[in-house]
Amino acid sequence: MLRRNRTAFTVIELLVVVSIIAMLFGILLPAITKTRTAARVGVSRSNLRQLGIAHKTYAADWADRHVTYTRNNRRSRRRRRVGLRSPDLRDQRRF
């Protein structure tokens, strides 16, 4: 009888390969996390910049009146206005 030479992987070889891949993944994971964090910081900075531009544009259009926000006062029964400040009557003549 002739013996066939098999070139298949053994279980030990497969486990070694899986452990090497797991170690590489463990090394790369913190770098990926840092990259994601840096990307989120960049997006937050961009959003804050856009909010600042919108705030300045609103103020420029309405004679340096700024966006205001007031919370509802729970102690009193009267509700405060929430939202944008309305322009003055003298601002209406600009249009």
N, C-alpha and C positions, 0 to 999 in steps of 0.2 A: 504494500500500500504506500501510496505517495502522501506525504504530509503537505498540507497547504500552509504557506506562510501568510498569516493574517496580519494586516497592517492597521487594525482597528485600535482605538484608544482604550486604555484600561480605566477602571473607575478611579483609581488614584490619580492618574493623569488629568482626568476631567475635574476632580476636586481641586487639584493644584491650580488649574486654569481659572476655575470659579473663584478661588480665594485670591488670586492675583487681581482679577477684575474687581472684586469687592474692595481690596486695598486701594486700588487706583481711584475707585469711586469715592472712597472715604477721604482720600487726599484732595480730590477736586471739589467736593461738596462745599467746603468753606469758601472757596474762591467763587463759586457760583452764587452763594448766598450774599457775599459782599458785592458782587456785580448787580444783583437784584436790588439790594439796598441803595446802591449808588443811583440806579435808574429811578427808583421811587423818589429819592431826594431831588433829582433833576426835574421830575414831573411836578413835584410840589413847588419848587422854585419858579417854574414856568407858570403854574397856576397863580401863585402870589403876584408875580409880575403882571399878569393879565388883569388881575383884580385891581392892582394899583393903577394901571393905565385906564381902566374903566372908571375908577373913582376920580382920577384927575380930569378925564374927559367930561364926566357929568358935572363936576365943579366948574369947569371952563364954560360949559354950555349954559349954566344957570347962575351966572354972576357970583362965583365962588361959594355957592351953597353946597354943602357936602351931604352925602348920604348919611342918614341917621337911623338908628335902630333903638327902640325902647321896648323894654319888656313889660308885660302886664303886671300891674301891682296887685298882688294877692290880698293885701291888707285892706285895700279899698274896693268898693263894689264897682267903681267906675273903671272902664278899660281905657288904657292909653292907646294911642295910635301906634301901629307897627308898620314900618315900611319906609318909603322915601319921603323926604321932606318936600312939601309942595312949594313951588316958586312964589315969589312975591308978585303982587299985582303990577308993580312997576317993571317987572321982567317981561310982562306980556307985550309991552309996546316994542320989544325988540323984533317981534315977528310981523 
